[in-house]
């Protein structure tokens, strides 16, 4: 096997670009391909406008070149939270009483603006744009990716970093993906700008990030404020925030015979959120009941957890980030999987490109890939 064939990365989102930066740092040859045009590379494209890095923060810093680590502060969504030192604990609040439930220990958490972080990750990386993947074929010592424009690329490994609706995953599993109805939660993402006076009570509970739950209905609410709290921040100043709500998708919930799905219309989505918050304690009830009219509300489409391993492709194709696990985490820490996947993949990539011919154990490699995406037995893999 030629150890200098490049790693083929499909998708120039956060996970793909993080992997590209790590490969560049480790002198591992790679090529990265993106279906979008070059003009849209640095534009906002995905659900949500911020990412959370929590316990894998050190992993992310280890993957990136030192000069990019030094510039991470340029991407902070809430710069004041960095000096707030929220690494030791956070309070989990009851929505039905507004009381603090308990304190959980955790690692340092920072919120990164997706647009700025992705732009930073593009530094020094040459992305092949307008490249829509159509097929993957495997030879004895290589893998070939074919694109809709007729071009192709031969490499040592294809890694799908192409998001929840992963083309790589569909090629790996042409029999289909699990339907959303098979999963037990529904999510709604809200971005809104409130008058400062309407959020002051909540920001007194925590100025940057709150996680809340309703004991009877099992609704979970995550609140992230984007602006810093400062002495000259007057009560009438506007405050931008992002809310992520999720609730059980099951029959007989809230007295409804059928499971409660996300409505298709903005009016329906707003009505549902108000209904969910009707029994909440203050200040959480008013926070949702007084949701600004221009708030951006939309459901988060979750295709489910994918089984990335495919024996038909010889262990030379795998997934990372939301392509491997598109399920929104309950704590909103969606960027964590990208950093963790990159760390695990680098172990194998460094072996592949270390120049030791014949020392790479594909059987162990394939088993590790399967464990990475939660596939424990052969019965999960396609026949």
Secondary structure as UniProt FT lines:
FT   TURN            3..4
FT   STRAND          7..10
FT   HELIX           14..25
FT   TURN            26..27
FT   STRAND          30..33
FT   HELIX           38..40
FT   TURN            41..42
FT   STRAND          50..53
FT   TURN            55..56
FT   HELIX           57..63
FT   HELIX           66..69
FT   TURN            70..71
FT   HELIX           72..75
FT   HELIX           79..83
FT   TURN            84..87
FT   STRAND          90..94
FT   TURN            95..97
FT   STRAND          100..104
FT   STRAND          110..113
FT   HELIX           114..121
FT   TURN            122..124
FT   STRAND          127..128
FT   STRAND          133..138
FT   STRAND          143..147
FT   TURN            148..149
FT   STRAND          152..155
FT   STRAND          157..160
FT   HELIX           167..172
FT   TURN            173..175
FT   HELIX           180..182
FT   STRAND          185..195
FT   HELIX           196..205
FT   STRAND          209..213
FT   TURN            215..217
FT   STRAND          220..225
FT   TURN            231..232
FT   TURN            235..236
FT   STRAND          238..248
FT   TURN            251..252
FT   TURN            254..255
FT   HELIX           266..277
FT   TURN            278..279
FT   TURN            282..283
FT   HELIX           284..289
FT   TURN            293..294
FT   STRAND          296..299
FT   HELIX           311..313
FT   TURN            314..315
FT   STRAND          317..319
FT   HELIX           321..323
FT   TURN            330..331
FT   TURN            334..335
FT   HELIX           336..352
FT   TURN            357..358
FT   HELIX           362..372
FT   TURN            373..374
FT   HELIX           378..380
//
